[in-house]
Amino acid sequence: MHIIPQSWSHLHILIGVFPSIGLVIGLCIYAAALRTGDEFARRICLVLFCLLGLLSLPIYVSGAGSMANLSGTPRFNKEAMNAHYLWA
């Protein structure tokens, strides 16, 4: 098993999971911190939200790279890739 992704598509899939999972976990912890009045946990969650926002840049770059690599492949529908790109 390779730890380092071999293509843009693999990298895009690997790092595309973190913002979704991190947002759900961060929102739960933030709601708990609001309820308990814990200022430190709220600040940590806000930093987590900023880091997840910064993670969107490599996700965008890897998505553009994988779209360029897969555009010549007849197995992938160009309309589906464009829809994914627009929704993202």
SVG drawing of the C-alpha trace seen along z (x, -y; Angstrom):
<svg xmlns="http://www.w3.org/2000/svg" viewBox="-26 -33 30 35">
<polyline fill="none" stroke="black" stroke-width="0.4" points="0.0,0.0 1.4,-3.4 1.1,-6.2 1.9,-8.9 -0.8,-9.2 0.3,-8.4 -2.1,-10.7 -4.1,-14.0 -7.3,-12.0 -6.1,-9.9 -4.8,-13.0 -8.1,-14.8 -10.1,-11.9 -7.8,-11.6 -7.8,-15.3 -11.4,-15.9 -12.6,-13.9 -11.1,-16.0 -13.2,-19.2 -16.5,-17.3 -15.6,-15.2 -13.7,-18.1 -16.6,-20.5 -19.1,-18.1 -16.7,-17.4 -15.8,-21.1 -19.5,-22.1 -20.3,-19.6 -17.5,-20.7 -18.3,-24.3 -21.9,-23.8 -20.8,-22.0 -18.4,-24.8 -21.1,-27.4 -23.4,-25.4 -20.8,-25.1 -19.3,-28.5 -15.8,-27.2 -13.9,-30.1 -10.8,-28.0 -12.7,-25.3 -14.5,-27.9 -11.3,-29.5 -9.8,-26.1 -12.8,-25.4 -12.5,-28.7 -8.9,-28.0 -10.0,-24.6 -12.6,-26.2 -9.8,-28.5 -7.5,-25.5 -10.3,-23.7 -10.9,-26.7 -7.2,-26.8 -7.4,-23.2 -9.8,-24.0 -6.9,-25.5 -5.0,-22.1 -8.4,-20.4 -9.1,-22.9 -5.7,-22.5 -5.8,-18.7 -9.3,-18.8 -8.2,-20.9 -5.2,-18.6 -7.3,-15.5 -9.9,-17.1 -7.2,-17.9 -5.8,-14.3 -9.2,-12.6 -10.7,-14.9 -9.1,-12.8 -10.4,-9.5 -13.6,-8.3 -14.6,-6.4 -15.4,-9.7 -18.3,-11.8 -17.3,-15.4 -20.7,-16.8 -20.5,-14.9 -17.0,-16.3 -18.2,-19.8 -21.2,-19.4 -18.9,-18.2 -16.6,-21.2 -19.5,-23.6 -21.1,-22.2 -17.7,-22.1"/>
</svg>
